[in-house]
């Protein structure tokens, strides 16, 4: 049963069935049209065969006009007797009053003299028109009845004096049609049988290449690319077979390349010191390397694959998968125990198609335990240094005391003492303030006085101070020009005005210090989706590529001698980074050595309407 069902569902059977049905329908239509035309032609020929001779009707018309009815009936009978047509069964003559005056049927002469009730006769007499009808009487025999008016000229006008009714048996016509129809049916059956045989042969010729192509595609799906589809011709099926062969070769090459790339990727992942985890779009772990297993303390691959990344990283209570997809934050994982210390940085990237569809995540785990330890030690050092610097301040004060006691009277010593004391005092105080600020930021004790600020106006206010310095100084150390490129839209950002002003001051002071005389400093402010981007571009010496990654480190100087000459503490950019981070933003730099640097600050913001506060109340 299953075999027959499969046969009926095959395209081989469907092609043969469709071809046979099309042939059957075509023959039916042709046969119906042919039989109809044949019937019409035979009936037309039969009608011409049963027509009365041309002299009969005028002769009958003369007889009907005789006054002596008996003599007229006798003459009418004589005229009818002259009709010799084997196709005609009966001819009747009926006068204008509807009385039957004669008939050729010798067995039915008693109807002569009787009134007729035939409607065709009445219509022919009253409307003077030709009437023809086909009726079935007596055992299904079909007869054609033709009623023809008999007209004569009386007093110069044509008048109907009667009608002739010709009755003829049509069975011979229909027997001929039936015989021809049977012959046609026999021929149609033979044609259909031959057509089915031809359809089977043709469908087999068509489906055989398709079956081979289907078989080859199954092999390709199973990973067997060795087979080739036989090409029977250069038609569409031949082109399809050739395309499948080419596809098989291309898939084999692509699979081999993918397999090679996968082995290479597995080798790279296996020998990486950092941990790598890949997930699908639902956050389920699909790939994890040996480094990640070791860092996370997972015993085997089976314990990780198939589980949620939130559970693997133990961050389910802190983050959701949507947050990881949208924010892509750099996570700090503290996996320290009582007997060991382990801090990991998790860098999250999206696996995203060209269409924008996110198909998963890639998380890179980096062990920063030692780095965190160094940072802690550095923070302790900064805190200690900030206190230790008070001792030099005491020494500086002693110089001042000496000057007060009379050294100021010595014109050679006093000026130098005062200048050195003043410079060192200011530099150490600035360093102390910077170190204390960093220490507070590191310990998390810094308090932010947050408020909504129009960033456009705040930047204009800060830059106006630098413009004023140039305008009011008759002999400035360095000439510069500030170019402002701000968006026309007001950008409202929640920030600490004093600390953000300090950040912008640091960037502007650096740009002025390291730019040549007469240069331009370009300050830009623009808006993206949910971020305000501030950039400060100078035309200075630039930063070497090897130093860009360390430019925000504390006490780091690109050119130490030049920095000391400029009077910097090496903490300005570090403080700026800490402040921007506290504000929820990000700071970075792009620089080309010898051409200048551009510092960027990205701050999150929400569209703010001044009427919102009133609406809330």
Secondary structure, 3 states (H helix, E strand, C coil): CHHHHHHHHCHHHHHHHHHHHHHHHHHHHHHHHHHHHHHHHHHHHHHHHCCCCHHHHHHHHHHHCCCCHHHHHHHHHHHHHCCCCCCEEEEEEEECCCEEEEECCHHHHHHCCCECCCHHHHHHHHHCCCEEEEEEECCCEEEEEEEEEEEEEECCEEEEEEEEEEEEECHHHHHHHHHHHHHHHHHHHHHHHHHHHHHHHHHHHHHHHHHHHHHHHHHHHCCCCCCCCCCCCCCHHHHHHHHHHHHHHHHHHHHHHHHHHHHHHHHHHHHCCCEEEEEECCCEEEEECHHHHHHHCCCCHHHCCCCEHHHHCCCCCCCCHHHHHHHCCCEEEECCCCCCCCEEEEEEEEEECCCCCEEEEEEEEEECHHHHHHHHHHHHHHHHHHHHHHHHHHHHHHHHHHHHCCHHHCCCCHHHHHHHHHHHHHHHHHHHHHHHHHHHHHHCCCCCCEEEEEHHHHHHHHHHHHHHHHHHCCCCCCCEEEEEEECCCCCEEEEEHHHHHHHHHHHHHHHHHCECCCEEEEEEEEECCCEEEEEEECCECCCCHHHHCCCCCCCCCCCHHHHHHHCCCCCHHHHHHHHHHHCCCEEEEEEECCCEEEEEEEEECCCCCCCHHHHHC
